[in-house]
Amino acid sequence: MWVLKIMAKEEWNLYNKRTLKFKVKINFYSRSYYIRGKKIYFVGSGIIVGDEKNKKMFFEDLKKDRQIEEIEINNDFFVSVYSEKETSERVNALKSVYNSKIIFLKPVVIDKDGFEEWEVASFDRRDLEEIIKQAERLKKGEFKLISFKEQKINNLMIESILPNLSEQQRKAFELALENNYYGYPRKIKLIDLAKKMNISVSTFQFHLAKAEAKLMPFFSKKL
């Protein structure tokens, strides 16, 4: 199977410009699109990762965007429909990405600099070549080809099958990851992470341990 990994920044994208503005990250699933009248409607969902204050500002700002047709928010998870004007150029680009033969190996990661990281696969090399062709045509943005090779895939990352964490467990684990607690050498201490959550060290350690206890068996099976 052919596997393509790219990074792109579309300056007009209503999600990208806000991850850059509010310094958050999105694990994003672009579900589908449809055309009605003279507009294209995009259906997607995502999980926001970052500082609690910044995530709140992200959502408040996003809801004000006139392109947003529908949005539902539950903690850090959201489902939305947004629209844009239909153009033949845009429709041609969408056909390459929403090709039914394309397999998304993981969510599209939209980072704090506004870049989208895509990792997709197909048995037909030409499907992926068309994505590259369309990405290179971005008028307002940047494009980077990370890798394009033939290989066997061994996993698909689907976030909905991950263990269900409580809100406090998820926050503690996200903070630990964001601040390189699991790096070597460690960049931050538990006491500092607890201060960021405004809770005691023992309480933070409890939530983190609970999160790890749920997540580690899941990841060990994947290894």
Helices and strands as residue ranges (DSSP letters): E 2-10, H 16-22, E 25-36, E 39-49, H 52-63, E 68-74, E 77-85, H 88-97, E 103-104, E 108-110, E 116-122, H 125-136, E 141-150, G 159-161, H 167-178, H 190-197, H 201-222
